Amino acid sequence: MSKGNNWDYQLEPSELSRIIEMAWEDRTPFEAIKTLYGMDEQAVISLMRRQLKPSSFKLWRQRVSGRVTKHERLREPAVSRAYCPTQYKR
């Protein structure tokens, strides 16, 4: 049921919800979403654009743009994981 990069059609509602939640979390890098769901940063941005209201998408983009914690390569080397084991919901 693939429609190019339109990941919405390939995801269960619970997966879609979790990806959106992970995208909003400050300390969850895009690389963690790619590892778990195979979606790179551009795919997450496209998904968020389709799933959020325009004002919410704009707020999210402002929030994550340039945020060091959303990109593993920009993080301090001491940060070795993307989540607290007790919050992991998959």
N, C-alpha and C positions, 0 to 999 in steps of 0.2 A: 504494500500500500504506500510505497515511497512516492513522494512528490518533491524530488530535489532536496533542498535544504529545509523543507517544511517539516521539521521534526515533530510537530504537534500531532500529526496523524499516526505516527509510529509509537507514541507513548501512551501508557496507561495513565488515567487521571492521577493516580497517586505518584507516579514518576514525574509527571508534569508539575504537580504541586511541589514536589521535593526539589526539582531543578530551580523553580522560581524562588523557593525559600533559600536555597544555597546561593543563588545569585544575589539576593538581598543581604545575606550575611557578610559582614565586613571582613571576617577572617578566613572565609572560604575562598581559595583562589580558583580562577577559571580552570586551571590545570586539574583540580580535583573533580570538577564537573566533567571534564574531558575523560579522565580516568574511569569514572563510574558510568558515564552515559555516552561517551564517544562524541560529545559536542564540543567543538572548539569555541573560542571566545566570540567569533562572528556569528556562529549558529545560536549561541545563547542570547546575543544582542537581538538577533532577528526574532527569536522566540519571545523574548520579553516585549519587543515592539508589538507583536501580534496579540499577546495575552494581556498586557496591561492597558489601562486607559492612557490616552496620550499624556495627560498631566503626570500620571504615576511613572510612565516611562521616562519622561524628561527628568523627573526628580531622581529616579534610579541612575540614569546616565550621569547626572551631575555628581551623584554620590560615589559611583565607582570609577569615574574617569580620573586617572592618575593616582588612585589609591594604591599604595605600596602593598597592602595585604592581599589585594586581589590578583597579584601576579607573583608566582614563586620566584622568578628571576630577580625581582626587586626587593624581596624580603631579606631580612637579616639571616645569615646562615644558622643562627641559633634556633630559628623557628623551623622545626622539622616535621610538623604535621599540620593538617588543615582544620582539625576539629578536636574537640574534647571527646574521648571515648564514650562518655555518658550521654552525649547529645546525638550520637550517630543513630540515624533513624532508618537506615535501609535494611 
